[in-house]
């Protein structure tokens, strides 16, 4: 039943250059929350900087959406991570630990070229008992 699904950010999320994105920032049902991949963007533009700066911003964007939905880092059960360069793996892990060290989720990390010109993308699945 679709009326038990809550969608966040369907009113007009924007991507690079302010383009309208055809998906929700997050969708939740029965305590589960699925957060769309977050890149290191502010106001529709990728921030400048290396993997450390971009990782912080992508994770902050992810946590902001979790917060909007009433969830926190402690509710994240799984993260997916895409890195543009495999050499960034140790640096990304150091940043990731700062946000999720107390409540480490399951995680997958792959190397992939990005749709936007950035170094990292992060998504997650969270759960909180309804």
Backbone bond lengths (Angstrom), bond angles and torsions (degrees), N, CA, C in turn:
res aa  C-N    CA-C-N  psi(-1)  N-CA   C-N-CA  omega(-1)  CA-C   N-CA-C  phi
1 X - - - 1.442 - - 1.529 108.45 -
2 X 1.318 118.33 119.39 1.458 121.95 -173.49 1.517 113.81 -72.83
3 X 1.335 119.94 -18.91 1.454 119.09 -179.12 1.527 112.23 -74.17
4 X 1.325 119.23 -9.07 1.454 121.14 174.92 1.535 111.59 -93.42
5 X 1.307 116.61 4.38 1.460 121.82 176.18 1.525 108.38 -98.43
6 X 1.320 115.69 129.45 1.460 121.62 177.89 1.521 107.43 -106.55
7 X 1.322 116.23 129.38 1.461 121.29 179.54 1.520 109.75 -114.85
8 X 1.318 116.42 136.25 1.456 122.30 -179.99 1.524 108.60 -112.53
9 X 1.323 115.92 132.50 1.456 120.30 174.28 1.508 116.26 80.49
10 X 1.317 118.73 24.21 1.476 119.74 179.23 1.520 111.93 -86.31
11 X 1.328 116.98 -8.06 1.462 120.07 -176.17 1.519 113.41 -75.48
12 X 1.304 118.11 -4.76 1.455 117.78 177.62 1.501 114.16 144.67
13 X 1.315 117.86 49.05 1.455 120.17 174.55 1.515 109.94 -58.98
14 X 1.332 116.13 153.47 1.456 117.85 -179.20 1.516 111.04 -129.48
15 X 1.315 114.33 148.19 1.448 121.99 178.98 1.511 110.15 -110.11
16 X 1.305 116.22 -156.73 1.457 121.93 -178.36 1.523 110.40 -53.21
17 X 1.320 115.73 131.99 1.453 120.87 178.55 1.518 113.44 71.45
18 X 1.343 117.88 12.78 1.447 121.33 177.44 1.520 114.91 81.28
19 X 1.328 117.62 9.71 1.471 119.43 -179.71 1.521 111.28 -64.12
20 X 1.324 116.87 144.01 1.460 121.55 178.28 1.524 109.02 -72.10
21 X 1.329 116.21 132.96 1.463 120.77 179.66 1.533 109.58 -100.30
22 X 1.330 117.59 133.57 1.470 121.30 -173.79 1.523 114.01 -88.17
23 X 1.321 117.77 38.49 1.464 120.64 178.59 1.523 108.89 -151.49
24 X 1.328 115.58 161.07 1.457 121.92 179.31 1.527 110.02 -78.75
25 X 1.333 116.55 150.01 1.470 120.53 173.49 1.520 109.55 -64.31
26 X 1.353 115.64 -33.80 1.466 121.25 178.91 1.521 108.43 -158.00
27 X 1.321 114.93 155.93 1.465 121.53 174.29 1.515 107.59 -139.96
28 X 1.330 115.42 138.77 1.453 119.61 -177.53 1.510 112.29 -134.14
29 X 1.341 115.52 152.00 1.456 122.56 176.70 1.524 108.83 -158.99
30 X 1.328 116.10 136.38 1.470 122.14 174.97 1.523 113.92 51.49
31 X 1.314 117.08 38.06 1.460 121.11 177.85 1.519 114.85 92.70
32 X 1.315 116.94 -14.49 1.467 122.00 179.26 1.518 109.69 -90.59
33 X 1.322 116.85 141.04 1.456 122.22 176.05 1.522 108.38 -131.30
34 X 1.312 115.85 127.56 1.462 123.08 179.63 1.531 107.17 -111.60
35 X 1.326 116.73 113.96 1.457 121.87 -177.55 1.521 108.95 -100.29
36 X 1.336 115.28 127.17 1.465 120.87 178.90 1.517 110.93 -62.83
37 X 1.318 115.81 157.58 1.458 121.41 -179.79 1.521 112.13 -56.26
38 X 1.322 115.06 133.98 1.460 122.01 -179.03 1.519 109.82 -114.64
39 X 1.319 114.34 129.57 1.454 121.57 176.95 1.529 108.09 -105.00
40 X 1.311 117.64 171.50 1.461 120.16 -177.93 1.529 112.21 -80.22
41 X 1.330 116.04 63.61 1.462 121.25 -179.28 1.517 111.56 -106.93
42 X 1.320 114.10 146.94 1.453 123.10 169.86 1.517 106.00 -132.32
43 X 1.315 116.85 125.63 1.469 122.41 -179.53 1.527 112.30 54.18
44 X 1.326 116.65 39.82 1.457 121.00 174.56 1.515 115.57 80.20
45 X 1.321 117.59 7.91 1.462 121.02 179.55 1.523 110.12 -129.48
46 X 1.334 116.67 138.95 1.456 122.15 177.61 1.529 108.75 -67.54
47 X 1.337 115.94 132.93 1.469 119.25 178.86 1.528 109.76 -72.95
48 X 1.306 115.49 155.88 1.462 121.18 174.85 1.520 108.46 -79.80
49 X 1.308 116.00 158.08 1.451 120.17 175.95 1.514 111.38 128.11
50 X 1.311 113.91 174.20 1.453 121.40 -178.82 1.514 111.99 -87.90
51 X 1.321 115.42 -165.69 1.460 121.47 -175.77 1.527 111.80 -62.17
52 X 1.313 119.26 -35.81 1.464 120.80 -178.48 1.525 110.44 -65.67
53 X 1.314 117.52 -52.04 1.467 121.13 179.72 1.526 111.26 -61.83
54 X 1.331 115.95 -43.79 1.463 119.28 -178.13 1.524 111.49 -69.27
55 X 1.322 118.27 -35.04 1.469 121.06 177.55 1.523 110.66 -64.79
56 X 1.338 115.93 -45.59 1.465 119.29 177.61 1.526 110.24 -56.63
57 X 1.323 117.96 -45.89 1.465 120.30 -176.30 1.523 111.71 -68.08
58 X 1.316 118.10 -42.13 1.471 120.36 179.01 1.524 110.48 -61.74
59 X 1.328 117.45 -42.18 1.467 120.80 179.81 1.522 110.63 -70.50
60 X 1.325 117.83 -39.20 1.477 119.71 176.22 1.525 110.29 -61.30
61 X 1.331 117.71 -39.70 1.466 120.97 177.45 1.525 110.16 -62.35
62 X 1.324 116.64 -43.35 1.461 122.09 178.36 1.530 110.76 -61.20
63 X 1.332 116.70 -47.17 1.466 121.18 -179.24 1.529 111.91 -65.25
64 X 1.328 117.54 -32.73 1.465 120.71 177.65 1.523 110.71 -64.31
65 X 1.326 116.84 -40.75 1.464 120.24 178.17 1.518 110.28 -68.56
66 X 1.323 117.36 -42.02 1.459 120.43 175.10 1.530 109.95 -56.21
67 X 1.312 117.16 -46.39 1.458 121.69 180.00 1.517 112.61 -62.28
68 X 1.316 116.44 -41.43 1.469 121.31 177.46 1.529 110.71 -57.21
69 X 1.324 116.15 -34.82 1.467 121.63 -178.65 1.529 112.50 -89.73
70 X 1.328 117.73 -1.40 1.457 120.83 179.05 1.522 114.73 87.47
71 X 1.322 116.64 21.95 1.461 122.36 179.52 1.524 108.79 -116.37
72 X 1.330 116.11 164.15 1.454 121.59 175.61 1.517 110.52 -132.30
73 X 1.316 116.59 179.25 1.462 121.75 179.96 1.527 111.34 -57.52
74 X 1.332 116.92 -31.67 1.464 120.84 -179.06 1.527 112.78 -67.83
75 X 1.328 117.87 -14.73 1.462 121.81 179.64 1.534 112.95 -92.84
76 X 1.323 117.39 -7.39 1.466 120.91 -176.98 1.525 109.41 -74.82
77 X 1.339 115.93 123.96 1.464 120.58 179.65 1.528 112.16 -103.13
78 X 1.332 117.06 -21.29 1.461 120.19 179.61 1.518 110.13 -154.56
79 X 1.324 116.05 140.39 1.463 122.48 172.99 1.521 109.14 -123.92
80 X 1.304 115.20 146.07 1.455 122.18 169.36 1.523 107.22 -112.82
81 X 1.313 116.94 136.84 1.462 121.93 -177.29 1.518 109.14 -129.99
82 X 1.321 115.82 134.76 1.459 122.32 174.26 1.518 107.01 -120.01
83 X 1.318 116.34 125.08 1.457 122.51 176.61 1.518 109.09 -113.92
84 X 1.312 115.82 140.46 1.457 121.22 178.31 1.524 111.52 -75.66
85 X 1.330 117.16 -28.19 1.463 121.85 -174.83 1.529 108.85 -135.10
86 X 1.329 118.66 123.31 1.465 120.22 -178.36 1.522 113.33 -61.93
87 X 1.321 118.10 -23.38 1.464 120.85 178.50 1.521 112.28 -67.83
88 X 1.342 117.44 -13.65 1.460 121.50 179.57 1.529 113.24 -84.61
89 X 1.330 117.42 -4.17 1.462 121.29 -175.66 1.532 113.49 -56.30
90 X 1.334 120.21 -49.58 1.474 119.18 179.94 1.530 112.85 -63.00
91 X 1.319 117.56 -40.21 1.465 120.71 179.70 1.519 110.84 -66.35
92 X 1.329 116.64 -42.18 1.458 119.53 177.30 1.524 110.45 -61.02
93 X 1.319 117.23 -43.54 1.468 120.67 -179.66 1.525 112.15 -59.27
94 X 1.329 117.14 -38.59 1.468 119.99 178.51 1.531 110.86 -63.38
95 X 1.322 116.46 -41.44 1.471 120.02 178.08 1.526 109.89 -68.60
96 X 1.311 117.84 -46.62 1.469 122.98 -178.52 1.532 110.47 -56.15
97 X 1.326 116.48 -42.53 1.464 121.54 -179.06 1.533 111.28 -60.88
98 X 1.331 117.24 -33.62 1.469 120.34 179.45 1.527 111.92 -62.53
99 X 1.306 117.52 -31.22 1.460 121.77 -177.15 1.535 113.09 -96.15
100 X 1.329 116.79 -32.28 1.461 120.60 -172.61 1.529 113.50 -121.28
101 X 1.325 118.35 7.76 1.461 121.20 -176.42 1.515 114.61 -58.22
102 X 1.341 117.38 -37.57 1.463 120.68 -179.33 1.523 112.29 -76.05
103 X 1.327 117.07 -23.83 1.465 122.69 -177.22 1.528 108.72 -137.84
104 X 1.328 119.12 66.60 1.468 119.57 -174.33 1.536 111.87 -66.89
105 X 1.326 116.41 124.96 1.458 120.11 176.67 1.521 110.99 -85.15
106 X 1.322 116.12 168.33 1.464 119.68 166.79 1.530 106.21 -65.23
107 X 1.337 116.79 154.02 1.459 117.87 -175.30 1.511 111.15 -154.32
108 X 1.312 115.44 146.40 1.457 122.32 168.69 1.520 106.81 -121.49
109 X 1.324 116.71 143.60 1.457 121.40 178.89 1.516 107.79 -137.44
110 X 1.333 115.72 127.17 1.457 120.81 179.70 1.522 109.56 -129.84
111 X 1.303 115.20 161.18 1.458 121.55 174.27 1.518 107.15 -100.11
112 X 1.322 115.01 130.49 1.457 120.24 -176.59 1.522 109.13 -154.96
113 X 1.316 116.50 149.51 1.460 118.29 169.72 1.524 106.77 -72.60
114 X 1.305 116.80 149.16 1.459 122.53 -174.96 1.522 111.21 -98.40
115 X 1.313 115.33 153.68 1.463 121.49 176.64 1.525 109.89 -73.44
116 X 1.334 116.15 -34.49 1.460 120.89 173.96 1.526 107.89 -109.01
117 X 1.318 116.52 163.25 1.463 121.31 -175.95 1.529 110.25 -80.06
118 X 1.338 115.16 80.01 1.459 120.50 179.30 1.519 109.01 -142.89
119 X 1.312 115.39 175.22 1.463 120.98 -175.92 1.523 113.78 -102.64
120 X 1.360 118.35 -13.47 1.458 120.27 -172.36 1.532 110.89 -155.41
121 X 1.319 115.01 149.71 1.466 122.74 170.80 1.525 107.44 -141.63
122 X 1.330 116.18 141.71 1.466 121.55 -177.31 1.525 108.85 -135.69
123 X 1.343 116.66 133.87 1.464 120.91 170.89 1.513 108.11 -126.11
124 X 1.328 117.13 174.79 1.460 118.26 178.19 1.521 112.04 -158.75
125 X 1.322 113.61 163.82 1.447 123.60 169.83 1.524 105.48 -122.23
126 X 1.331 116.00 131.44 1.456 121.10 179.71 1.523 109.36 -125.03
127 X 1.313 115.05 157.96 1.468 120.71 178.22 1.514 110.23 -139.70
128 X 1.320 115.37 135.41 1.463 122.20 173.89 1.512 106.70 -142.66
129 X 1.307 116.58 127.72 1.461 120.80 -177.30 1.525 109.80 -55.58
130 X 1.346 117.27 125.75 1.470 119.79 -177.25 1.524 112.18 -68.73
